[in-house]
């Protein structure tokens, strides 16, 4: 089964199967930029957002990068 392969594989699976150059672009500011791209493509002027744990950090990064596009934001908690 696929799940058994992932859990029984020696070492982290992503080190063997993922492209390190691609993974270097997976970060909070880029996720926030992707959110703004989605907002723009859907035609909204502002977005409303609820973020919990890491989602709260993404929301805060979005608000810092795009303050003119922030509607109602709720943060349920943050990582410590």
PyMOL Python script that loads the backbone (N, CA, C, O; Angstrom):
from pymol import cmd

cmd.read_pdbstr("""\
ATOM      1  N   UNK A   1       0.827  -1.172   0.000  1.00  0.00           N
ATOM      2  CA  UNK A   1       0.000   0.000   0.000  1.00  0.00           C
ATOM      3  C   UNK A   1       0.881   1.249   0.000  1.00  0.00           C
ATOM      4  O   UNK A   1       2.019   1.222   0.469  1.00  0.00           O
ATOM      5  N   UNK A   2       0.348   2.320  -0.522  1.00  0.00           N
ATOM      6  CA  UNK A   2       1.102   3.565  -0.628  1.00  0.00           C
ATOM      7  C   UNK A   2       1.452   4.125   0.747  1.00  0.00           C
ATOM      8  O   UNK A   2       2.569   4.605   0.940  1.00  0.00           O
ATOM      9  N   UNK A   3       0.540   4.078   1.695  1.00  0.00           N
ATOM     10  CA  UNK A   3       0.786   4.624   3.034  1.00  0.00           C
ATOM     11  C   UNK A   3       1.914   3.862   3.704  1.00  0.00           C
ATOM     12  O   UNK A   3       2.769   4.466   4.352  1.00  0.00           O
ATOM     13  N   UNK A   4       1.931   2.558   3.559  1.00  0.00           N
ATOM     14  CA  UNK A   4       2.996   1.756   4.165  1.00  0.00           C
ATOM     15  C   UNK A   4       4.350   2.119   3.576  1.00  0.00           C
ATOM     16  O   UNK A   4       5.353   2.141   4.288  1.00  0.00           O
ATOM     17  N   UNK A   5       4.382   2.403   2.284  1.00  0.00           N
ATOM     18  CA  UNK A   5       5.645   2.788   1.664  1.00  0.00           C
ATOM     19  C   UNK A   5       6.194   4.059   2.294  1.00  0.00           C
ATOM     20  O   UNK A   5       7.381   4.135   2.611  1.00  0.00           O
ATOM     21  N   UNK A   6       5.341   5.049   2.474  1.00  0.00           N
ATOM     22  CA  UNK A   6       5.793   6.303   3.054  1.00  0.00           C
ATOM     23  C   UNK A   6       6.245   6.119   4.499  1.00  0.00           C
ATOM     24  O   UNK A   6       7.271   6.672   4.894  1.00  0.00           O
ATOM     25  N   UNK A   7       5.508   5.364   5.284  1.00  0.00           N
ATOM     26  CA  UNK A   7       5.838   5.226   6.696  1.00  0.00           C
ATOM     27  C   UNK A   7       6.973   4.258   6.946  1.00  0.00           C
ATOM     28  O   UNK A   7       7.652   4.363   7.967  1.00  0.00           O
ATOM     29  N   UNK A   8       7.197   3.318   6.045  1.00  0.00           N
ATOM     30  CA  UNK A   8       8.251   2.333   6.258  1.00  0.00           C
ATOM     31  C   UNK A   8       9.542   2.669   5.522  1.00  0.00           C
ATOM     32  O   UNK A   8      10.542   1.971   5.690  1.00  0.00           O
ATOM     33  N   UNK A   9       9.540   3.707   4.725  1.00  0.00           N
ATOM     34  CA  UNK A   9      10.739   4.067   3.977  1.00  0.00           C
ATOM     35  C   UNK A   9      11.807   4.597   4.934  1.00  0.00           C
ATOM     36  O   UNK A   9      11.497   5.377   5.834  1.00  0.00           O
ATOM     37  N   UNK A  10      13.056   4.182   4.746  1.00  0.00           N
ATOM     38  CA  UNK A  10      14.114   4.702   5.618  1.00  0.00           C
ATOM     39  C   UNK A  10      14.403   6.167   5.311  1.00  0.00           C
ATOM     40  O   UNK A  10      14.596   6.530   4.151  1.00  0.00           O
ATOM     41  N   UNK A  11      14.436   7.002   6.332  1.00  0.00           N
ATOM     42  CA  UNK A  11      14.732   8.424   6.163  1.00  0.00           C
ATOM     43  C   UNK A  11      13.544   9.193   5.629  1.00  0.00           C
ATOM     44  O   UNK A  11      12.547   8.601   5.214  1.00  0.00           O
ATOM     45  N   UNK A  12      13.648  10.510   5.638  1.00  0.00           N
ATOM     46  CA  UNK A  12      12.553  11.346   5.140  1.00  0.00           C
ATOM     47  C   UNK A  12      12.304  11.108   3.654  1.00  0.00           C
ATOM     48  O   UNK A  12      13.229  11.143   2.842  1.00  0.00           O
ATOM     49  N   UNK A  13      11.058  10.869   3.318  1.00  0.00           N
ATOM     50  CA  UNK A  13      10.692  10.585   1.937  1.00  0.00           C
ATOM     51  C   UNK A  13      11.018  11.761   1.020  1.00  0.00           C
ATOM     52  O   UNK A  13      11.449  11.561  -0.115  1.00  0.00           O
ATOM     53  N   UNK A  14      10.816  12.979   1.504  1.00  0.00           N
ATOM     54  CA  UNK A  14      10.987  14.139   0.630  1.00  0.00           C
ATOM     55  C   UNK A  14      12.436  14.336   0.197  1.00  0.00           C
ATOM     56  O   UNK A  14      12.676  14.943  -0.846  1.00  0.00           O
ATOM     57  N   UNK A  15      13.398  13.847   0.954  1.00  0.00           N
ATOM     58  CA  UNK A  15      14.793  13.995   0.555  1.00  0.00           C
ATOM     59  C   UNK A  15      15.098  13.182  -0.692  1.00  0.00           C
ATOM     60  O   UNK A  15      15.998  13.526  -1.460  1.00  0.00           O
ATOM     61  N   UNK A  16      14.353  12.110  -0.893  1.00  0.00           N
ATOM     62  CA  UNK A  16      14.611  11.238  -2.033  1.00  0.00           C
ATOM     63  C   UNK A  16      13.743  11.579  -3.239  1.00  0.00           C
ATOM     64  O   UNK A  16      14.168  11.386  -4.378  1.00  0.00           O
ATOM     65  N   UNK A  17      12.544  12.079  -3.008  1.00  0.00           N
ATOM     66  CA  UNK A  17      11.581  12.202  -4.095  1.00  0.00           C
ATOM     67  C   UNK A  17      11.303  13.637  -4.526  1.00  0.00           C
ATOM     68  O   UNK A  17      10.774  13.840  -5.618  1.00  0.00           O
ATOM     69  N   UNK A  18      11.629  14.621  -3.733  1.00  0.00           N
ATOM     70  CA  UNK A  18      11.278  15.998  -4.072  1.00  0.00           C
ATOM     71  C   UNK A  18      12.487  16.767  -4.592  1.00  0.00           C
ATOM     72  O   UNK A  18      13.633  16.448  -4.276  1.00  0.00           O
ATOM     73  N   UNK A  19      12.208  17.765  -5.380  1.00  0.00           N
ATOM     74  CA  UNK A  19      13.233  18.633  -5.940  1.00  0.00           C
ATOM     75  C   UNK A  19      13.570  19.723  -4.934  1.00  0.00           C
ATOM     76  O   UNK A  19      12.698  20.511  -4.567  1.00  0.00           O
ATOM     77  N   UNK A  20      14.804  19.783  -4.488  1.00  0.00           N
ATOM     78  CA  UNK A  20      15.230  20.766  -3.499  1.00  0.00           C
ATOM     79  C   UNK A  20      15.075  22.206  -3.966  1.00  0.00           C
ATOM     80  O   UNK A  20      14.794  23.093  -3.160  1.00  0.00           O
ATOM     81  N   UNK A  21      15.257  22.446  -5.268  1.00  0.00           N
ATOM     82  CA  UNK A  21      15.074  23.798  -5.797  1.00  0.00           C
ATOM     83  C   UNK A  21      13.623  24.239  -5.681  1.00  0.00           C
ATOM     84  O   UNK A  21      13.346  25.406  -5.404  1.00  0.00           O
ATOM     85  N   UNK A  22      12.699  23.313  -5.892  1.00  0.00           N
ATOM     86  CA  UNK A  22      11.274  23.619  -5.744  1.00  0.00           C
ATOM     87  C   UNK A  22      10.927  23.856  -4.279  1.00  0.00           C
ATOM     88  O   UNK A  22      10.209  24.803  -3.958  1.00  0.00           O
ATOM     89  N   UNK A  23      11.421  23.019  -3.403  1.00  0.00           N
ATOM     90  CA  UNK A  23      11.110  23.140  -1.982  1.00  0.00           C
ATOM     91  C   UNK A  23      11.639  24.443  -1.389  1.00  0.00           C
ATOM     92  O   UNK A  23      11.089  24.946  -0.410  1.00  0.00           O
ATOM     93  N   UNK A  24      12.698  24.990  -1.973  1.00  0.00           N
ATOM     94  CA  UNK A  24      13.254  26.249  -1.473  1.00  0.00           C
ATOM     95  C   UNK A  24      12.278  27.410  -1.641  1.00  0.00           C
ATOM     96  O   UNK A  24      12.415  28.431  -0.968  1.00  0.00           O
ATOM     97  N   UNK A  25      11.298  27.266  -2.527  1.00  0.00           N
ATOM     98  CA  UNK A  25      10.326  28.336  -2.768  1.00  0.00           C
ATOM     99  C   UNK A  25       9.055  28.175  -1.944  1.00  0.00           C
ATOM    100  O   UNK A  25       8.155  29.010  -2.033  1.00  0.00           O
ATOM    101  N   UNK A  26       8.968  27.130  -1.156  1.00  0.00           N
ATOM    102  CA  UNK A  26       7.804  26.926  -0.294  1.00  0.00           C
ATOM    103  C   UNK A  26       8.082  27.593   1.041  1.00  0.00           C
ATOM    104  O   UNK A  26       8.699  27.004   1.929  1.00  0.00           O
ATOM    105  N   UNK A  27       7.619  28.831   1.173  1.00  0.00           N
ATOM    106  CA  UNK A  27       7.834  29.584   2.398  1.00  0.00           C
ATOM    107  C   UNK A  27       6.636  30.505   2.627  1.00  0.00           C
ATOM    108  O   UNK A  27       5.795  30.674   1.744  1.00  0.00           O
ATOM    109  N   UNK A  28       6.571  31.081   3.788  1.00  0.00           N
ATOM    110  CA  UNK A  28       5.412  31.887   4.181  1.00  0.00           C
ATOM    111  C   UNK A  28       5.164  33.086   3.267  1.00  0.00           C
ATOM    112  O   UNK A  28       4.022  33.289   2.856  1.00  0.00           O
ATOM    113  N   UNK A  29       6.176  33.891   2.930  1.00  0.00           N
ATOM    114  CA  UNK A  29       5.893  35.020   2.033  1.00  0.00           C
ATOM    115  C   UNK A  29       5.353  34.576   0.663  1.00  0.00           C
ATOM    116  O   UNK A  29       4.484  35.241   0.100  1.00  0.00           O
ATOM    117  N   UNK A  30       5.856  33.471   0.133  1.00  0.00           N
ATOM    118  CA  UNK A  30       5.357  33.000  -1.155  1.00  0.00           C
ATOM    119  C   UNK A  30       3.940  32.466  -1.050  1.00  0.00           C
ATOM    120  O   UNK A  30       3.163  32.615  -1.994  1.00  0.00           O
ATOM    121  N   UNK A  31       3.581  31.852   0.060  1.00  0.00           N
ATOM    122  CA  UNK A  31       2.199  31.413   0.269  1.00  0.00           C
ATOM    123  C   UNK A  31       1.280  32.629   0.319  1.00  0.00           C
ATOM    124  O   UNK A  31       0.189  32.603  -0.251  1.00  0.00           O
ATOM    125  N   UNK A  32       1.707  33.691   0.994  1.00  0.00           N
ATOM    126  CA  UNK A  32       0.914  34.916   1.055  1.00  0.00           C
ATOM    127  C   UNK A  32       0.759  35.530  -0.339  1.00  0.00           C
ATOM    128  O   UNK A  32      -0.313  36.028  -0.682  1.00  0.00           O
ATOM    129  N   UNK A  33       1.810  35.497  -1.128  1.00  0.00           N
ATOM    130  CA  UNK A  33       1.720  36.012  -2.499  1.00  0.00           C
ATOM    131  C   UNK A  33       0.761  35.172  -3.336  1.00  0.00           C
ATOM    132  O   UNK A  33       0.015  35.707  -4.156  1.00  0.00           O
ATOM    133  N   UNK A  34       0.782  33.861  -3.130  1.00  0.00           N
ATOM    134  CA  UNK A  34      -0.167  32.985  -3.827  1.00  0.00           C
ATOM    135  C   UNK A  34      -1.600  33.320  -3.435  1.00  0.00           C
ATOM    136  O   UNK A  34      -2.492  33.318  -4.282  1.00  0.00           O
ATOM    137  N   UNK A  35      -1.826  33.610  -2.151  1.00  0.00           N
ATOM    138  CA  UNK A  35      -3.162  34.011  -1.703  1.00  0.00           C
ATOM    139  C   UNK A  35      -3.608  35.283  -2.424  1.00  0.00           C
ATOM    140  O   UNK A  35      -4.768  35.394  -2.821  1.00  0.00           O
ATOM    141  N   UNK A  36      -2.702  36.233  -2.593  1.00  0.00           N
ATOM    142  CA  UNK A  36      -3.084  37.463  -3.267  1.00  0.00           C
ATOM    143  C   UNK A  36      -3.342  37.222  -4.745  1.00  0.00           C
ATOM    144  O   UNK A  36      -4.209  37.868  -5.332  1.00  0.00           O
ATOM    145  N   UNK A  37      -2.610  36.312  -5.349  1.00  0.00           N
ATOM    146  CA  UNK A  37      -2.866  35.955  -6.739  1.00  0.00           C
ATOM    147  C   UNK A  37      -4.267  35.362  -6.889  1.00  0.00           C
ATOM    148  O   UNK A  37      -4.992  35.704  -7.822  1.00  0.00           O
ATOM    149  N   UNK A  38      -4.642  34.477  -5.973  1.00  0.00           N
ATOM    150  CA  UNK A  38      -5.986  33.887  -5.999  1.00  0.00           C
ATOM    151  C   UNK A  38      -7.038  34.980  -5.805  1.00  0.00           C
ATOM    152  O   UNK A  38      -8.053  34.993  -6.501  1.00  0.00           O
ATOM    153  N   UNK A  39      -6.800  35.893  -4.866  1.00  0.00           N
ATOM    154  CA  UNK A  39      -7.724  37.009  -4.653  1.00  0.00           C
ATOM    155  C   UNK A  39      -7.904  37.815  -5.934  1.00  0.00           C
ATOM    156  O   UNK A  39      -9.023  38.162  -6.312  1.00  0.00           O
ATOM    157  N   UNK A  40      -6.802  38.102  -6.587  1.00  0.00           N
ATOM    158  CA  UNK A  40      -6.836  38.891  -7.809  1.00  0.00           C
ATOM    159  C   UNK A  40      -7.565  38.143  -8.925  1.00  0.00           C
ATOM    160  O   UNK A  40      -8.392  38.734  -9.620  1.00  0.00           O
ATOM    161  N   UNK A  41      -7.275  36.861  -9.107  1.00  0.00           N
ATOM    162  CA  UNK A  41      -7.890  36.083 -10.178  1.00  0.00           C
ATOM    163  C   UNK A  41      -9.389  35.883  -9.976  1.00  0.00           C
ATOM    164  O   UNK A  41     -10.131  35.744 -10.948  1.00  0.00           O
ATOM    165  N   UNK A  42      -9.834  35.866  -8.735  1.00  0.00           N
ATOM    166  CA  UNK A  42     -11.257  35.698  -8.456  1.00  0.00           C
ATOM    167  C   UNK A  42     -12.010  37.018  -8.477  1.00  0.00           C
ATOM    168  O   UNK A  42     -13.238  37.026  -8.390  1.00  0.00           O
ATOM    169  N   UNK A  43     -11.295  38.142  -8.590  1.00  0.00           N
ATOM    170  CA  UNK A  43     -11.924  39.436  -8.740  1.00  0.00           C
ATOM    171  C   UNK A  43     -12.295  40.143  -7.451  1.00  0.00           C
ATOM    172  O   UNK A  43     -12.978  41.166  -7.490  1.00  0.00           O
ATOM    173  N   UNK A  44     -11.869  39.629  -6.320  1.00  0.00           N
ATOM    174  CA  UNK A  44     -12.165  40.288  -5.051  1.00  0.00           C
ATOM    175  C   UNK A  44     -11.190  41.436  -4.807  1.00  0.00           C
ATOM    176  O   UNK A  44     -10.013  41.353  -5.155  1.00  0.00           O
ATOM    177  N   UNK A  45     -11.700  42.504  -4.205  1.00  0.00           N
ATOM    178  CA  UNK A  45     -10.837  43.637  -3.838  1.00  0.00           C
ATOM    179  C   UNK A  45     -10.150  43.332  -2.515  1.00  0.00           C
ATOM    180  O   UNK A  45      -8.958  43.594  -2.355  1.00  0.00           O
ATOM    181  N   UNK A  46     -10.908  42.773  -1.559  1.00  0.00           N
ATOM    182  CA  UNK A  46     -10.343  42.365  -0.266  1.00  0.00           C
ATOM    183  C   UNK A  46     -10.740  40.923   0.001  1.00  0.00           C
ATOM    184  O   UNK A  46     -11.650  40.388  -0.633  1.00  0.00           O
ATOM    185  N   UNK A  47     -10.048  40.302   0.944  1.00  0.00           N
ATOM    186  CA  UNK A  47     -10.420  38.948   1.346  1.00  0.00           C
ATOM    187  C   UNK A  47     -10.663  38.921   2.850  1.00  0.00           C
ATOM    188  O   UNK A  47     -10.072  39.693   3.605  1.00  0.00           O
ATOM    189  N   UNK A  48     -11.538  38.023   3.264  1.00  0.00           N
ATOM    190  CA  UNK A  48     -11.747  37.720   4.674  1.00  0.00           C
ATOM    191  C   UNK A  48     -11.047  36.399   4.937  1.00  0.00           C
ATOM    192  O   UNK A  48     -11.028  35.520   4.075  1.00  0.00           O
ATOM    193  N   UNK A  49     -10.470  36.253   6.126  1.00  0.00           N
ATOM    194  CA  UNK A  49      -9.591  35.111   6.359  1.00  0.00           C
ATOM    195  C   UNK A  49      -9.673  34.673   7.813  1.00  0.00           C
ATOM    196  O   UNK A  49      -9.717  35.502   8.721  1.00  0.00           O
ATOM    197  N   UNK A  50      -9.694  33.366   8.022  1.00  0.00           N
ATOM    198  CA  UNK A  50      -9.562  32.790   9.357  1.00  0.00           C
ATOM    199  C   UNK A  50      -8.347  31.889   9.344  1.00  0.00           C
ATOM    200  O   UNK A  50      -8.267  30.970   8.528  1.00  0.00           O
ATOM    201  N   UNK A  51      -7.396  32.135  10.236  1.00  0.00           N
ATOM    202  CA  UNK A  51      -6.191  31.333  10.298  1.00  0.00           C
ATOM    203  C   UNK A  51      -5.942  30.825  11.700  1.00  0.00           C
ATOM    204  O   UNK A  51      -6.073  31.563  12.676  1.00  0.00           O
ATOM    205  N   UNK A  52      -5.586  29.572  11.787  1.00  0.00           N
ATOM    206  CA  UNK A  52      -5.271  28.949  13.071  1.00  0.00           C
ATOM    207  C   UNK A  52      -3.884  28.321  12.975  1.00  0.00           C
ATOM    208  O   UNK A  52      -3.539  27.750  11.941  1.00  0.00           O
ATOM    209  N   UNK A  53      -3.096  28.417  14.018  1.00  0.00           N
ATOM    210  CA  UNK A  53      -1.724  27.904  14.066  1.00  0.00           C
ATOM    211  C   UNK A  53      -0.897  28.523  12.934  1.00  0.00           C
ATOM    212  O   UNK A  53      -0.738  29.743  12.890  1.00  0.00           O
ATOM    213  N   UNK A  54      -0.372  27.709  12.024  1.00  0.00           N
ATOM    214  CA  UNK A  54       0.441  28.258  10.931  1.00  0.00           C
ATOM    215  C   UNK A  54      -0.384  29.169  10.026  1.00  0.00           C
ATOM    216  O   UNK A  54       0.155  30.098   9.426  1.00  0.00           O
ATOM    217  N   UNK A  55      -1.684  28.909   9.924  1.00  0.00           N
ATOM    218  CA  UNK A  55      -2.554  29.772   9.144  1.00  0.00           C
ATOM    219  C   UNK A  55      -2.583  31.200   9.670  1.00  0.00           C
ATOM    220  O   UNK A  55      -2.741  32.144   8.896  1.00  0.00           O
ATOM    221  N   UNK A  56      -2.432  31.364  10.981  1.00  0.00           N
ATOM    222  CA  UNK A  56      -2.375  32.703  11.562  1.00  0.00           C
ATOM    223  C   UNK A  56      -1.099  33.424  11.116  1.00  0.00           C
ATOM    224  O   UNK A  56      -1.115  34.632  10.879  1.00  0.00           O
ATOM    225  N   UNK A  57      -0.027  32.699  11.006  1.00  0.00           N
ATOM    226  CA  UNK A  57       1.235  33.292  10.553  1.00  0.00           C
ATOM    227  C   UNK A  57       1.131  33.677   9.085  1.00  0.00           C
ATOM    228  O   UNK A  57       1.617  34.733   8.682  1.00  0.00           O
ATOM    229  N   UNK A  58       0.495  32.820   8.281  1.00  0.00           N
ATOM    230  CA  UNK A  58       0.288  33.143   6.872  1.00  0.00           C
ATOM    231  C   UNK A  58      -0.583  34.394   6.747  1.00  0.00           C
ATOM    232  O   UNK A  58      -0.292  35.282   5.946  1.00  0.00           O
ATOM    233  N   UNK A  59      -1.651  34.459   7.541  1.00  0.00           N
ATOM    234  CA  UNK A  59      -2.529  35.629   7.507  1.00  0.00           C
ATOM    235  C   UNK A  59      -1.818  36.906   7.909  1.00  0.00           C
ATOM    236  O   UNK A  59      -2.032  37.955   7.302  1.00  0.00           O
ATOM    237  N   UNK A  60      -0.980  36.825   8.921  1.00  0.00           N
ATOM    238  CA  UNK A  60      -0.219  38.001   9.349  1.00  0.00           C
ATOM    239  C   UNK A  60       0.769  38.429   8.264  1.00  0.00           C
ATOM    240  O   UNK A  60       0.963  39.623   8.037  1.00  0.00           O
ATOM    241  N   UNK A  61       1.386  37.468   7.603  1.00  0.00           N
ATOM    242  CA  UNK A  61       2.305  37.802   6.509  1.00  0.00           C
ATOM    243  C   UNK A  61       1.543  38.437   5.357  1.00  0.00           C
ATOM    244  O   UNK A  61       2.021  39.391   4.744  1.00  0.00           O
ATOM    245  N   UNK A  62       0.353  37.909   5.059  1.00  0.00           N
ATOM    246  CA  UNK A  62      -0.464  38.489   3.995  1.00  0.00           C
ATOM    247  C   UNK A  62      -0.831  39.938   4.332  1.00  0.00           C
ATOM    248  O   UNK A  62      -0.716  40.829   3.490  1.00  0.00           O
ATOM    249  N   UNK A  63      -1.270  40.157   5.564  1.00  0.00           N
ATOM    250  CA  UNK A  63      -1.664  41.507   5.985  1.00  0.00           C
ATOM    251  C   UNK A  63      -0.482  42.471   5.926  1.00  0.00           C
ATOM    252  O   UNK A  63      -0.659  43.645   5.601  1.00  0.00           O
ATOM    253  N   UNK A  64       0.712  41.993   6.233  1.00  0.00           N
ATOM    254  CA  UNK A  64       1.894  42.854   6.176  1.00  0.00           C
ATOM    255  C   UNK A  64       2.285  43.171   4.734  1.00  0.00           C
ATOM    256  O   UNK A  64       2.718  44.285   4.437  1.00  0.00           O
ATOM    257  N   UNK A  65       2.132  42.195   3.837  1.00  0.00           N
ATOM    258  CA  UNK A  65       2.517  42.401   2.445  1.00  0.00           C
ATOM    259  C   UNK A  65       1.462  43.157   1.639  1.00  0.00           C
ATOM    260  O   UNK A  65       1.798  43.927   0.739  1.00  0.00           O
ATOM    261  N   UNK A  66       0.175  42.937   1.965  1.00  0.00           N
ATOM    262  CA  UNK A  66      -0.914  43.498   1.165  1.00  0.00           C
ATOM    263  C   UNK A  66      -1.969  44.153   2.061  1.00  0.00           C
ATOM    264  O   UNK A  66      -3.109  43.690   2.097  1.00  0.00           O
ATOM    265  N   UNK A  67      -1.619  45.206   2.775  1.00  0.00           N
ATOM    266  CA  UNK A  67      -2.566  45.802   3.728  1.00  0.00           C
ATOM    267  C   UNK A  67      -3.826  46.373   3.078  1.00  0.00           C
ATOM    268  O   UNK A  67      -4.863  46.463   3.737  1.00  0.00           O
ATOM    269  N   UNK A  68      -3.763  46.755   1.824  1.00  0.00           N
ATOM    270  CA  UNK A  68      -4.928  47.322   1.144  1.00  0.00           C
ATOM    271  C   UNK A  68      -5.938  46.265   0.709  1.00  0.00           C
ATOM    272  O   UNK A  68      -7.035  46.610   0.269  1.00  0.00           O
ATOM    273  N   UNK A  69      -5.591  44.993   0.825  1.00  0.00           N
ATOM    274  CA  UNK A  69      -6.471  43.916   0.388  1.00  0.00           C
ATOM    275  C   UNK A  69      -7.037  43.118   1.554  1.00  0.00           C
ATOM    276  O   UNK A  69      -7.632  42.060   1.350  1.00  0.00           O
ATOM    277  N   UNK A  70      -6.857  43.614   2.771  1.00  0.00           N
ATOM    278  CA  UNK A  70      -7.297  42.906   3.975  1.00  0.00           C
ATOM    279  C   UNK A  70      -8.724  43.306   4.313  1.00  0.00           C
ATOM    280  O   UNK A  70      -9.043  44.488   4.438  1.00  0.00           O
ATOM    281  N   UNK A  71      -9.575  42.298   4.457  1.00  0.00           N
ATOM    282  CA  UNK A  71     -10.937  42.528   4.933  1.00  0.00           C
ATOM    283  C   UNK A  71     -10.980  42.214   6.422  1.00  0.00           C
ATOM    284  O   UNK A  71     -10.304  42.853   7.227  1.00  0.00           O
ATOM    285  N   UNK A  72     -11.778  41.229   6.769  1.00  0.00           N
ATOM    286  CA  UNK A  72     -11.855  40.786   8.180  1.00  0.00           C
ATOM    287  C   UNK A  72     -10.913  39.601   8.345  1.00  0.00           C
ATOM    288  O   UNK A  72     -11.037  38.593   7.648  1.00  0.00           O
ATOM    289  N   UNK A  73      -9.991  39.729   9.255  1.00  0.00           N
ATOM    290  CA  UNK A  73      -9.051  38.650   9.539  1.00  0.00           C
ATOM    291  C   UNK A  73      -9.229  38.191  10.977  1.00  0.00           C
ATOM    292  O   UNK A  73      -9.318  39.018  11.885  1.00  0.00           O
ATOM    293  N   UNK A  74      -9.282  36.897  11.191  1.00  0.00           N
ATOM    294  CA  UNK A  74      -9.378  36.314  12.525  1.00  0.00           C
ATOM    295  C   UNK A  74      -8.242  35.317  12.660  1.00  0.00           C
ATOM    296  O   UNK A  74      -8.050  34.449  11.808  1.00  0.00           O
ATOM    297  N   UNK A  75      -7.491  35.458  13.747  1.00  0.00           N
ATOM    298  CA  UNK A  75      -6.403  34.528  14.017  1.00  0.00           C
ATOM    299  C   UNK A  75      -6.768  33.726  15.260  1.00  0.00           C
ATOM    300  O   UNK A  75      -6.948  34.289  16.340  1.00  0.00           O
ATOM    301  N   UNK A  76      -6.875  32.410  15.103  1.00  0.00           N
ATOM    302  CA  UNK A  76      -7.298  31.555  16.190  1.00  0.00           C
ATOM    303  C   UNK A  76      -6.162  31.138  17.117  1.00  0.00           C
ATOM    304  O   UNK A  76      -6.422  30.611  18.199  1.00  0.00           O
ATOM    305  N   UNK A  77      -4.961  31.352  16.737  1.00  0.00           N
ATOM    306  CA  UNK A  77      -3.821  30.986  17.572  1.00  0.00           C
ATOM    307  C   UNK A  77      -2.550  31.090  16.767  1.00  0.00           C
ATOM    308  O   UNK A  77      -2.595  31.217  15.544  1.00  0.00           O
ATOM    309  N   UNK A  78      -1.435  31.038  17.427  1.00  0.00           N
ATOM    310  CA  UNK A  78      -0.156  31.128  16.733  1.00  0.00           C
ATOM    311  C   UNK A  78       0.746  30.000  17.192  1.00  0.00           C
ATOM    312  O   UNK A  78       0.529  29.399  18.244  1.00  0.00           O
ATOM    313  N   UNK A  79       1.748  29.724  16.397  1.00  0.00           N
ATOM    314  CA  UNK A  79       2.760  28.749  16.790  1.00  0.00           C
ATOM    315  C   UNK A  79       3.677  29.362  17.827  1.00  0.00           C
ATOM    316  O   UNK A  79       3.943  30.563  17.789  1.00  0.00           O
ATOM    317  N   UNK A  80       4.158  28.561  18.740  1.00  0.00           N
ATOM    318  CA  UNK A  80       5.090  29.113  19.713  1.00  0.00           C
ATOM    319  C   UNK A  80       6.456  28.495  19.570  1.00  0.00           C
ATOM    320  O   UNK A  80       7.373  28.845  20.314  1.00  0.00           O
TER     321      UNK A  80
END
""", "prot")
cmd.dss("prot")
cmd.show_as("cartoon", "prot")
cmd.util.cbc("prot")
cmd.orient("prot")
